[in-house]
């Protein structure tokens, strides 16, 4: 018999850049890019994974923000 546990969904605080050191959602390396989703939640990625998933992220993101604070808005 399996036991069900409750998990709390958390999101990254809504900042313009990654002031606090966050870690890549894919590999755990230091995050360089924050991807804001239409739901208001976000994902953070290291430079490697941000480049690897760039085209897919641009399809779903509202904003893509790098550590320099330069927003790249997805169309």
C-alpha positions as CSV (number, residue, x, y, z in Angstrom):
1,X,0.0,0.0,0.0
2,X,1.5,3.3,-1.0
3,X,1.3,6.4,1.2
4,X,0.5,9.8,-0.3
5,X,2.3,12.8,0.9
6,X,1.5,16.5,0.5
7,X,4.1,18.6,-1.3
8,X,4.0,22.4,-1.4
9,X,4.6,24.0,-4.8
10,X,7.1,26.9,-4.5
11,X,8.2,29.5,-7.0
12,X,11.2,31.7,-7.2
13,X,10.5,35.2,-5.7
14,X,9.6,37.7,-8.4
15,X,12.8,39.6,-8.8
16,X,14.2,41.2,-12.0
17,X,17.4,39.2,-11.8
18,X,19.0,36.3,-9.9
19,X,20.3,38.2,-6.9
20,X,20.1,35.2,-4.5
21,X,22.1,32.3,-5.9
22,X,19.5,29.9,-7.4
23,X,20.4,26.6,-8.9
24,X,19.5,25.2,-12.3
25,X,16.2,23.3,-12.3
26,X,17.8,20.8,-14.6
27,X,21.2,20.0,-13.2
28,X,21.7,22.0,-10.0
29,X,24.5,24.3,-11.3
30,X,24.4,28.0,-10.5
31,X,21.5,29.5,-12.4
32,X,22.2,32.2,-15.0
33,X,18.7,32.5,-16.6
34,X,15.2,33.0,-15.2
35,X,12.2,32.0,-17.4
36,X,8.9,33.5,-16.3
37,X,5.9,31.5,-17.4
38,X,2.3,32.8,-18.2
39,X,1.1,31.3,-14.9
40,X,3.4,33.6,-13.0
41,X,5.7,30.8,-11.9
42,X,9.2,30.5,-13.2
43,X,12.1,28.2,-14.0
44,X,15.8,28.9,-13.6
45,X,18.6,27.4,-15.7
46,X,22.4,27.4,-16.0
47,X,23.7,28.9,-19.2
48,X,24.2,25.5,-20.7
49,X,20.6,24.3,-20.3
50,X,19.2,27.8,-21.1
51,X,21.0,27.5,-24.5
52,X,20.0,23.9,-25.0
53,X,16.3,24.6,-24.4
54,X,16.2,28.2,-25.8
55,X,13.7,27.6,-28.7
56,X,11.3,25.6,-26.5
57,X,11.6,28.2,-23.7
58,X,10.9,31.0,-26.1
59,X,7.6,29.3,-27.1
60,X,6.3,29.1,-23.6
61,X,7.9,32.0,-21.7
62,X,6.5,35.5,-21.0
63,X,10.0,36.8,-20.2
64,X,13.5,35.3,-20.2
65,X,15.8,37.2,-17.9
66,X,19.6,36.7,-17.8
67,X,21.8,37.5,-14.8
68,X,22.6,40.9,-16.2
69,X,18.9,41.8,-15.8
70,X,18.3,42.1,-19.6
71,X,14.8,40.8,-20.3
72,X,14.4,39.0,-23.6
73,X,10.6,38.8,-24.2
74,X,9.4,35.8,-26.0
75,X,6.9,36.3,-28.9
